[in-house]
């Protein structure tokens, strides 16, 4: 394998990344752009908010290289060597979700222009929130055409719908356990509904948002990002993908962040694409093997092997694209 540190410019930011080629390159090779999930997640799939390495994107780069496919992965704004660029924390939150989508588009164009890359055989592979960005790139007219799209443990419903489901579930569980008075629970449900309506109407959150919802991330400093990301409907994007595009989707019964029923519905929306569904039983959200135990999120940073269920299916899919 051959790794090179590269940089590219996206807006006012110098983005740092790793370009990897297979060990032997005798002619231009296909290449994949790898896109990380939400939060301050770097080129390797490691998160600044967790006290240890995860390595999902590094694992994907390894697998791609073994299949004869080059890859580009990068530290998105707020992570790794890229850091905050010319901004401070408040500035980054105020930039909105589009800055991350634009950076991915710039990365794809940079990858296509690299020597020894076959610009007619490009893939984008996104993990979690990165899958939403991947679909957005696939329908943009200002980015190179793709031969394949990997949607791994994807955000498969609109973001605010997912947050509503998650927060409501936490509230209901707290009420059932006697940890939250019913009156306060009703206030939280009402506050959440009002916040979602406000974000979808004018991109703001109510000033009287209950404090627990602020702690859950529905705060005004993130309002633009939340509203812009929620406006991207994964199923609507899926329906816009080019006819015949090879798409791999994955989910697992052990994933506590993504529901396989949602991914099944996303597959149904991929009506024009050629879909390869991968359904796992013992992988967590970051594609690590956890067996029959329940994932808690703490297992993301454990030194565990990556899922054989995923790896076998992913290798087979890549083989059809690397010919």
Protein Blocks (a to p, Z undefined) as FASTA:
>chain_A
ZZddddddehjbccdddddddfbdcbdcddddddddehjddfkopafkbgcdfklmmmmm
mmmmmnopacdddddehiajlmnmjacfklmmmnojmlmmmmmmmmmmmmmmpghiafkl
ccdddehjlmmmmmmmmmpckbccdfbdcdehiafbdfklmmmmmmmmmmmmmmmnopac
fklmmmmmmmmmmmmmmmmmnopacfklcfklmmnopafklmmmmmmmmmpcfklmmmmp
cehiacdddddfklckbcfklmmmmmmmmmmbccdddddfkbcfkopaebjadcehlmmm
pccdddfklmmmmmmmmmmmmZZ
